[in-house]
């Protein structure tokens, strides 16, 4: 099925920035997860700016949280003979055959944000999600020791279909357990990487665990849902929130003291680095197989430096 037919027939797909260009210009394709989360839009912005600076046309595909749509998009980009593909994968294993097909067609793939285990992508751009999960887990454990009398219960709002968010949870649990702090893990609910779903899941989590003292959210939609639920249920005085990917609401919660810490990535930097890596490859150069982009744990001490993101 041609790409144009998919886009015309499906409300799930959105391509913006540019249509496929004439053969005289290089065209890179960015296959993203959704356009709801600020994080993914910032990846798009960084990639778009880098492509413009490099004289490259960029096509961006919104899979709207549907893993199979990413496979279809890659297959169609292969047919269209784009010069490179950037992928923010939902299902890191399910998308591997499409990546292999791109490699066979001579089209390099850069994985961004989510590593592809054993995949045929040329490189990965992003963070070590397990290690960063451990970092926020250690921060959490230290906070419980210093500010909560050394004891807490924690509920988790995740996205169970997201490989990287499961890594963030695994790293968090590992660090908290290793710390020896008295923390009881309660339910893990599935926000499905959708804000409204995460909100309902967070509300159900708090209803089922009325004495829960902390929440950990593994991604931006999960954090938005958790923050909204805590606010709606008037638990800002009894539930401390930790999570990933800063939003305006989370930044306000940090200033108010009930959102304690948020892992902040550099999504625009990741998009920029991925485009630059593809450009280097197309020029005959080499890139590192892992291109790390550092994270920051945002707290009350440094949140002011991030508020310009939401103006």
Secondary structure, DSSP 4 states (H G I P E B T S, - for coil): --HHHHHHH-TT--EES-PPPPTTS-EEEEEES-SSSHHHHHHHHHHHHHHHHHT-EEEEEE-TT-HHHHHHHHHHHHHHT-SEEEE--SSTTTTHHHHHHHHHTT-EEEEESS--TT---SEEEE--HHHHHHHHHHHHHHHHHHHSTTEEEEEEEE-TT-HHHHHHHHHHHHHHHHHT-EEEEEEEEE-TT-HHHHHHHHHHHHHH-TT--EEEE-SHHHHHHHHHHHHHTT-TTT-EEEEES--HHHHHHHHHTSEEEEEE--HHHHHHHHHHHHHHHHTT----SEEE---EEE-TTTGGGGGGGG-
